[in-house]
């Protein structure tokens, strides 16, 4: 089988690190990103001819543009693009400042959007490829105390669902991956919290913040198994639009769909009455 070239953002830990290892073990070539040049250099020393790492901050458009030019000049193509970089954020909606909300969106939405747009001309030229957007079960169902993160991933899923339809006739595939809780640094050092806390939200958003601390390192999800699942779907001729990962993710998506269906059933007559 012909060796594929992958571009994976956010390889310093967690799912990105596990996916890079899996792809290399399966014989494909990885181009990946780190926020630190030292991390990139160390990675290149270890993997040499099997992979190539660069420094990239997806919140800086110039970094993305330079990375694209480097990749086109050095490799000429990308078979699989994995938008994995981003971070988690907890806080009630009222507790969250606009500056904090914008920071979340710059990484989880705008940075990913710009990077995707930057690489689309290459995919269109190739008439092939697979874009993998790492979302979350929280990109489909919102959770108390997680609203701004949910919003950023809802936005990611919104443009990705439309994009999948736009690029399908061009021979390019897209899959939205929706992991539940996994044993990564997501709930640990990579996780951010609203600076402000309001006592009235102690029993809602406050409980969520504490739960995130308690589950860190105890989550059900295995990053290596998730990485293998993602690799496997990129081998499919007809990959899914959405790929939930983990039992909790399946429960979250099912609960949301049941809730929407109930509202539709209960208020069908009202919905149908609002027409000429």
N, C-alpha and C positions, 0 to 999 in steps of 0.2 A: 504494500500500500504506500502511495506517495506521501512523503513527509509534509505535514502541514506546519504553517507558521502561525503562532498565536501571539496576540498582544494583550497582556493582562495588566491592569492598573492595580496598585495597592498590594504589592507582594510581601510586605514586611512581616506580616503575621496572618493568622486566621485562615479564612477560606482562600484568600489570594495566594498565600504561601503553599497551602495544601494543593491547590489546583496546579500551581507551577510545578511542584514536585511530581504530581500525577502525570502531567503532560510530558515532562521530560522522561519519566520512566516508561511511558508508552511509545517513546521514540519520536515525538514531534518536537519542534524547536520553539522555544519561548523567548519572546521579547517582553520584558516586564519593567515596572516602574517602582521606585522607592522615593521617599521624600528626602532622603539623605544620600549624598554622593558616596560617603563611606560605605553605606549599606550596598549600594550598587557596585562599588569596586570589589567588595568582599564576595558578593554573589558571582561576579564575573570571574574572579580568581578560582572559585570552586567549580563552576560549571563550564567555563571556557567555550569550547566548540558546541556545547549543547544548548546554550542560552546566551542572552545578551540583555543586561540591565542598564537602565538610564535613570537619571534623577528627573522627577516630574511632580509638580504640584498642580493638580487639575483645576484649582481655583485661579490659576494664572494662565489666561489664554495664550500668552506668548510662549509659555513652556510647552503647551499642547501643539502650537503651530510649529515650533522648532523640532519637537519630537516627530511630528508627521513628516517633515522634510527629511530628517535623518533616516527614518524608516524606509521611506520611498527610495532614497538614494542608495541605501545600504542593502535593502532586501527586495524592493520592488513590488511586494505584495503582502497582504495579510489574509489568512484564511479564516481565522476566528478572532474577533475582538471581544474581550471581556471587560465590561465596565464594572469594576469591583470597588474602587476607592470611594470612601465616604466614612461617615461616623454616626453614632447614635446620640440622641439627646433626650433628656427627660425634663419635664416641667409642665405644670398646668398652663393652659393658654394664657391666662391673665398674668401668670408669673414670668412669662417669657418676654424679654425685651425685643424690640424690632431688630436691634443689632445682633442678638443671638439667633433670631429667626433667619436673618439674612445670611449669617455664617453657615447655618445648616443647609440652606438652599444653594449657596454658592458651591458647596462640595457635592451634595447629594443630587442636585438638579442641574443648575447652570453649568457646572464643570463637566458633568456627564453629557449634557446636551451638546455643549461646544465640541467636546472630543468626538462624539458620535457624528456630528455634522462635518467635522474636519475629515473624517475617514470615509464618509459616504462617496465622494468622487472616486476613490480607489475601488470601492466595492462595485460601483456602477460600471467602471471601466472593465473590471474583471468579469462582470456578470456572474459572480459567485461569491460565496462567503457566508459567515454566520455571525450575527451580533448577539452576544449574551449579556443581558442587563441584570445585574445582581440587585434585586429589590429586597423584599421581606414579606412575611405574612402580614406585617404591619403596613405593607403597601396596598393591601386589599381590604383589611379590616382595621379600624382605628381602635386604640386602647387608651383608657384614661391615663393622663400623665405623660402621654407619648404623642400628643397631637401634632406638634410641629414636625417631628420626625415622620409621622404618618403622612402629613401633607406633602413633604418633600418626596416621599416614595410614591404617593398617589400621583403626583405630577410626573414623576419618572415613568410610571406605568401608563399614564395617559398618552404621552407623546410616543412611547414605544409601541403601544397597541395600534396607533395610527400609522406609525412608520412601518410596522410589519406589513400592513396592507399596501403601502406605497412601494416597497422594495420587492415584494413577492414576484411581480411580473418581470423583474430584472434578474431573477435567479438568486436573490440574497434572502437568507432566512434570519429570523429574530426570535429569541426565546427570553421571556422574563422569568428569572429564578426567584422563588419566594421561600427562603429558608425560615424555619421557626428558630427557637433558641439553639445555638450551637456553642460548643466549648472553644471559643475564640476570645480575643481581647475586646470584643464588642462591648461586653458589659463591664469590662475592667478598665485598664488605663486609657483606652481609646474613647470611653464613654464620657459625655459632657452633661452637666446639669445647669438648669437655670440658676442664676446667681440669687434671685429673689425667691423667697418662700412666703406663702400666705397661709396663716393658720386655718382659715376656712376650708382649705383644700388638703388638710392633713389626712383626712380619711379617704381621699381619692388619689390625687397625684402623689401625695406623700407616701401612701402605702405602696404605690408602684415604684417609687424611687428606692424604698427599702427592699422591696422584693428583688429588684435588679441587682442590688448589692449581695443579697443572700444567695442568689442562684449562680453567681459568677463562678465558673469552674465546675458547676454541677449540672449544666444543661444536658438535655438528652442527645443533642446532635453531635455526630462524629464528623469533623471537617474532612477527613480523608475519604470517608464514604460519600459525602456530598460531592467532593471533587470528582470522584469516579463516576457518579451519576451524571454530573454536568458533562464530563468528557464523553460518556456514552451517548448522550442525546445529540452531541455534535456529529456523531457518526451516522445519524439517522437521515434518511431521505425526506422524512416528513416529521420533523421535530415538533413538540408542542409549543403553543404560544406561551403558556404558563407551565412552570414546573415547581409545584410546592415541594419542600423538602422537610421531612420530619413528621411525626405523628401530630404534634401540636399545630403545625402549619395546616395540616388537613382539617383539624377541628376548627381552626380559626376561619378558614375559607368556607367550610360547610355551614358554620354558624352564621356568617355574614349572608350567604346565599339564602338560607332559610329565613332570616330576618327580612330580607328584601322581598322574598316571595310572599311572606305573610302580609306585609304592607300592601303589596299589589293585590292580593286576594281580598283583603279586608276593605280596601278603598277603590276597588275596580269601578264601581258605579260612579263615584265622584270623579275619578280620572276621565271616564268616558263622557261625562256630562259637560266637560269644559271645552266643547267644540261647537262650531256653527251647525 
